[in-house]
Amino acid sequence: MAWDFSTEPEFQSQLDWMRDFVREEVWPLETLVHEVDHATLLHAIAPLQDQVRARGLWAAHLDPELGGQGFGQLRLGLMHEILGTSPIAPFAFGNAAPDSGNSEILALAGTPEQKDRWLHPLLAGDLRSAFSMTEPETAGSDPTLLRTRAEPDGDGWVINGHKWFSSNGSIADFLIVMAVTDPQARAHQRASMFIVPADTPGVEIVRDVPTMEHPQQEFGRYGGHAEIWYRDVRLGPEALLGARGAGFLISQQRLYPGRIHHCMRWLGVAARAFDMLCERSLSRYAHGSLLSEKETVQNWIADSAAQLQAARLMTLHAAWRMDTEGVMAARRDISLIKFFGAGVLHDVVDRALQVHGSLGYSTDLPLEAMYRYARAARFYDGPDEVHRASVARQILRGYEAPADGVPSEHLPTRREAARRRFADLLETVSSND
Ligand SMILES: Cc1cc2nc3c(=O)[nH]c(=O)nc-3n(C[C@H](O)[C@H](O)[C@H](O)COP(=O)(O)OP(=O)(O)OC[C@H]3O[C@@H](n4cnc5c(N)ncnc54)[C@H](O)[C@@H]3O)c2cc1C
């Protein structure tokens, strides 16, 4: 019997340290994010990064030979739950997106030369990166439709295409671009990845797309989502990242673990919103009682607690399965928690915002920012609908339609079969009567 929900004491003490550290040292810095530029913020975070390094928790998503910890998904999940409580904690721990994911891609697929040129400076914080796959003209949820082309050019490549939502594209030193190299190949073998230095002629960063997160047009801001034209971008053979046609394979290897980390971060955000929901309900008085005494609010608290617990266990179970049976065996669990977790995040933040009324809607509290964050979670990394469809398809493989079309639980049919099967016994009982 090997069921066990406990964390080994040594790692639990690391988690306890992280929880206190993030709350005491990182949360206060959040309040200054809009007062200082990104470089100043990073300067303020630098001493915290030193503490994280000293504690052996820096860039924990990477393998030990790259300075990471080789933790495995379950431990990373527990860690991300804590880091997720603050949008800036990932900087303090050396695993902020999109650089963290891009470093994983480079670690996974890069040649030794590519690692020297791009990965090590990225890990040292000397370079910044972006991942450039989504296109305005094609559905990002079905990347087999990508139109951006990379065609052979001598021993190198020439790229033409139009991308958007390349996060950090406007401040990146290099972009990892997904482009079709083999249009006649099978759908998931058509695209390849390329490392494109941002100053290559033909790379035109048009704008940072204004979003729910940043409605005003700005350019070159950290966290912006860039629209980019690639026009006759000529690259040498060293630009190809991984094997030709392996773009999807590499991105899936990165995305599956990435989804679990997202889900754990969402739990951290939702738990913080939940605390606000509970705290406010104990102080706000209306219509003869505290909000905590209203049945609706009590239901919100109970429902949120149940959803958080379910999402947490589902996420940890998926991570455990990845560690014990591999990523492919955990695909269904990952899809389940991706859409379920995004829904839980949304619901809990929504209730916390509602209970705070106009204060919740204002920027005096972080709830409105959490709400905007929660909205995007339902479609990036695969929209809810796609994950639901994938789960349903996998489940349905375990079923088949009844040959005669009659449901196998149809009671009259089963009763008739039981009468035939037990005819002798039934007869005996009747004759004994
Ligand atoms: C904050 C943020 C950061 C991002 N960062 C990056 C980045 O760094 N690099 C990058 O390349 N991209 C990035 N993206 C883009 C993201 O990956 C895409 O938004 C996502 O893949 C969805 O693609 P799409 O926006 O084209 O929507 P579409 O693919 O057009 O989908 C729109 C809607 O269609 C519906 N739909 C799609 N498929 C199905 C289906 N099978 N069944 C039923 N309904 C369906 C869903 O409701 C879906 O929401 C980012 C997006 C956001 C919001």
The ligand as an ORCA input file, in Angstrom:
! r2SCAN-3c Opt
* xyz 0 1
  C      -0.920     36.435    -22.203
  C      -0.606     35.654    -23.447
  C       0.708     35.348    -23.749
  C       1.028     34.652    -24.928
  N       2.339     34.417    -25.206
  C       2.651     33.821    -26.378
  C       4.019     33.664    -26.748
  O       4.937     34.042    -26.008
  N       4.305     33.112    -27.967
  C       3.318     32.690    -28.811
  O       3.638     32.179    -29.881
  N       1.997     32.831    -28.480
  C       1.645     33.391    -27.300
  N       0.315     33.576    -26.962
  C      -0.735     33.170    -27.893
  C      -1.466     31.912    -27.437
  O      -0.605     30.823    -27.523
  C      -2.724     31.778    -28.341
  O      -3.616     32.812    -27.962
  C      -3.399     30.435    -28.161
  O      -2.600     29.418    -28.718
  C      -4.764     30.422    -28.887
  O      -4.613     30.774    -30.235
  P      -5.495     31.956    -30.864
  O      -5.394     33.140    -29.983
  O      -5.105     32.104    -32.297
  O      -6.994     31.466    -30.760
  P      -7.741     30.483    -31.788
  O      -6.899     29.302    -32.095
  O      -8.280     31.301    -32.903
  O      -8.949     29.983    -30.873
  C     -10.016     30.880    -30.527
  C     -11.116     30.095    -29.875
  O     -11.615     29.112    -30.765
  C     -12.202     28.069    -30.019
  N     -11.642     26.776    -30.455
  C     -10.428     26.521    -30.981
  N     -10.287     25.197    -31.237
  C     -11.457     24.614    -30.891
  C     -11.940     23.277    -30.904
  N     -11.178     22.265    -31.346
  N     -13.183     23.044    -30.458
  C     -13.964     24.044    -30.000
  N     -13.559     25.338    -29.960
  C     -12.328     25.614    -30.393
  C     -11.855     28.318    -28.540
  O     -12.947     28.937    -27.904
  C     -10.701     29.301    -28.635
  O     -10.550     30.107    -27.480
  C      -0.021     34.238    -25.794
  C      -1.337     34.543    -25.482
  C      -1.645     35.248    -24.313
  C      -3.070     35.581    -24.012
*
